[in-house]
Amino acid sequence: MFILLSWSIYTKITEQYTLQQLWTLFSDAFSKSNRGYMLLLLLLMGMNWTLEAIKWKMLMKPLQNVSLFTACKAVLSGLSFSMFVPTAAGEYIGRTLYIEEGSRLRSVPLSIVGSISQLIVTLIAGIAGILYTRDYLVQNGSQSLSLSSIWLSGLMYAVTAAVFVFLLIYFQISWFARWFEKIPFIQKHRIFVQSLEEFEKRQLTQILLLSALRYVVFIVQYLIVFRLFDVDIFWVQAAFATAVLFLILSVIPSVPNIAELGVRGEVSRQLFGLLSANSAGIVFTAALIWIVNLIIPAIAGSLFLISIKIFRSK
């Protein structure tokens, strides 16, 4: 799929641009005049994963106290694993390495709570993005992606229903944990879900707010990179369209992050193509966001994993 999508992107772009034009667009983005934007983009990358580390630190509190630095290492190590293992599984595996033996499996349900909080934010923002796309883009004549008001309305209702379900599960996670413990099979292994009983609504709300802050960081990153590659989209339109992009990426079956670039590029090209004819800039934006948010942190995570191996071998 990655190869097919990459080839599709390449052929569509080369139909509109020469290689010289593509190189000019790319090189201009990294010119001296844009160094401030690049620095801000990197700072936002650090903020993004620091927020995730703070969130994971809070989630692990029922099991053990984790320092912020250890939480950062765990989050980045999980990201490194997810480059070659389906995203969620890879993240959980990498993060458990920083949990004491005997508690590692118990940490997985806690990490899942964090994933649910991020998904809830993505779905809620996605609903707003769908409404904007339906009311201001599709009804004004744009028909890319074979979109229609009826199709978007159906998607909106489905996502809204999913939000209510996830919110119910999320804020009643302690009740669900106690209920699951009554199931015979689960009862034998209830130690793995008992830590979920300690979550209070206040703590869950704080975790949800951290997820929302991360989401804002993602949006701002896209706005900055659009500026770098001369993708001329009004910031409000860009923000709503990015919300739809994140929604689509969240419902696509999980794949290793290393194979995600083709999906991001193709979906971005078609979605943001509703708003801008600069398809090359759109694809370059997707690629740079992927490198900054996933590849660079994953490399840092791999260094932490190597240090763990060296330390244990000694």
C-alpha positions, 0 to 999 in steps of 0.5 A: 500500500505504501508503494502504491500510494507513494507512486500515486502521489508522485505521478499526480505531482509530476503532472503539475510540476517539473523537478526544478519547480519541486526543488525550488519549492522545497529549498525555499521552505528551508531558506534563512528567512524561514529559520524562525518557523523551523525553530518554532516547529521543533519547539512544538515537537518538544512540547508535543511529546513532553505533554504526552510524557506528563500525561503518561506519568499521571496515568502510571501513578497508580502503579509507580511514581515515574519522573518526567525524564523517565516518562519522556524516555518511555514515550519516545521508546514507544514511538521507536517501537511503533515505527515497525510494529502497528502503532498502538502495540508498539507504543505500549511495548516500548513504554513498559520497559520503563515500568518495574517488572511485575507491573508491566502488563498492568501498565498497558490498560493505563496506557490505553486510557491515555489513548482513549483520551486522545481519540476522544479529542480527535473525534470531537474536533473531527465532528467540527471539521466535518460540519465545516467541510459539509457546510462551507466546502462541499455545498459550495461546489467542491466535489473532491474525495467524492464527498457529498452532504449526505455522506458527511452527515452520516459520518458525523452522526456515526462519529458523534455516537462514538464520542458518547460511547467513548466518553461514557467508558472514559469517565466511568472507567473505574465502574467498568473495571469493577464490572469486568472483574466479575467476568469469570475469565477476567476475575482470574486476572483481575490484578491487571485491571484493578489499577483502573479502579483508582481513577477519579473524574478530576484526574481523567479530566486533567488527562483529557485536557492534556490531550486537547493541548497536544491536539492544539500543538498538532494544528499549529504545526500544520499551520506553520508548515503550510506557511513554509511550503506556500500552501495558501489556505486561510488558517480557519479553513486549514484548522478544520481540514486538519481536524478531518485529516486527523479523524480519517487517520484515526479510523484507518486500520493501524499500520507501522508508522514507517508505512504511514507516510503514503497514507498521510500524503494521499489523504492530505493531497485530496483533502487539502486539495479542496482548498489549495491547488498547491498539491506539492506543498500539501504533500511536502507538508505531510512529509515534514510533519511526519518527519518532525513528529515521528521520525526525529523523536523515534530516532531519539527513542531508539537511542534510549533503547540502546542505552537500556540494552547496554546498561542491562548487558553490564 
